[in-house]
Amino acid sequence: MTLNWINPNDYSFNSFLLLERFQIRMMMDSCGWRNDDEEWKRCMGIALNANPAVKWYLMHRCPECSALVEELVAKAPAVTETDQIRKAEVYTLLSIEDFTIHTTPEHMASNCDYIRGWSKERLFELADFTGKTVLDVGAGSGRLTFTAAEKATWVYASEPVGTLREFMRDKIKKERIKNVRVLDGWITELSFPDDTFDIIMSGHVVGDEWDNEIAEITRVCKTGGWLLNCPGDSERDMKPCAELTSRGWEELHYVGSYGKDVFIHRKQVKK
Ligand SMILES: C[S@@+](CC[C@H](N)C(=O)[O-])C[C@H]1O[C@@H](n2cnc3c(N)ncnc32)[C@H](O)[C@@H]1O
C-alpha cells in the first residue's frame, strides 16, 4: 500500500545512508525476505551493485543483515543502463517510504496526512495538560510534543530515529522552546523510573507488541495519570481499535479534516 507521503524520484539512493540499524533490519525482514518479494530483491540487488557505499553501510551498520545484502548483490542481474538503475533505486526508496521520509523531517511535518490535516485541539480534548510532566513515545517530527508543550510544564520526546531527534532539537533551538527535552528510546524499554509521568502519549507507535508496550508505558506513568493514543487525521478509512478497547481504553471518535472517521483513545492508570 502506498501512503503517498513521498515522491521517490525526489530522493537520492544515498538516503539509505541515514537509516538506523533497526530500520535496516526491518526493511530486510519485511521487504526482501519475510514477504519474499522477488521484485524488491531484484531492485535492491541492482541498486546496491551500483552504489557500493550504501552496500558497505548497510552491512556494517546492521551486521546481522550482511549475509542477506551479499546474497541480494550476488543474485542481481547485471544492469549498467543508468535509467534502469534509477528505476530500481526508486522502487526501493518507495518500498520503505515511511523510513525514507524520516531522512527529510521537514517534508514529514508538511506532507504526511496525519500531521498536515490534524488540529491540535484533538489532543487537548483528551486530557488537561496544564502543569503536567509528559512523555511522547515515538515522537517523530514532534506533532504531539510541541502541541503538549504549549500547556505542559515539561515534555520529553522519545524517538529512536536520529534525523527526527535532530529535527526536534533544531526546532527547540530556533524557537527557543524551554520545556522540551529530546532523547532516544524504545516504547518497550523506556529510560525512566516507575511513576514518572502525568501523561504518556503516542501516535502510530503502539501496535507491534500490544502487551509489552502498554505494560512499559503504564510502568512509567503515575497512578491517576493518563495514557493517550492520538494518531492524527487520515486520508484513508480508519477502524476502531479493539486491541485498545479490550484492554480498557476509552475510544473517542471524530470526523477528521479529510472527512474520514478518526478514533482516539485514552486510559487512566490505576495501580
Ligand atoms: C508514523 S511516525 C509517528 C510520529 C509521531 N508519533 C506522530 O504521530 O506525529 C512513528 C514513529 O514511531 C517511531 N517508532 C517506531 N518504532 C518505535 C518503537 N518501537 N518505540 C518507539 N518509537 C518507535 C518511529 O521512529 C516514528 O518516528
The ligand as a Gaussian input file, in Angstrom:
#p B3LYP/6-31G(d) Opt

LIG

0 1
 C        4.381000       7.287000      11.900000
 S        5.567000       8.013000      12.963000
 C        4.543000       8.985000      14.071000
 C        5.283000      10.129000      14.707000
 C        4.520000      10.868000      15.800000
 N        4.187000       9.978000      16.905000
 C        3.244000      11.478000      15.280000
 O        2.190000      10.870000      15.461000
 O        3.305000      12.563000      14.715000
 C        6.034000       6.666000      14.018000
 C        7.219000       6.995000      14.906000
 O        7.439000       5.948000      15.837000
 C        8.830000       5.704000      15.938000
 N        8.990000       4.302000      16.368000
 C        8.964000       3.203000      15.608000
 N        9.130000       2.110000      16.349000
 C        9.227000       2.523000      17.647000
 C        9.403000       1.861000      18.892000
 N        9.483000       0.533000      18.975000
 N        9.480000       2.614000      20.014000
 C        9.383000       3.960000      19.940000
 N        9.219000       4.629000      18.792000
 C        9.137000       3.932000      17.649000
 C        9.355000       5.995000      14.553000
 O       10.728000       6.268000      14.548000
 C        8.494000       7.179000      14.133000
 O        9.053000       8.407000      14.492000

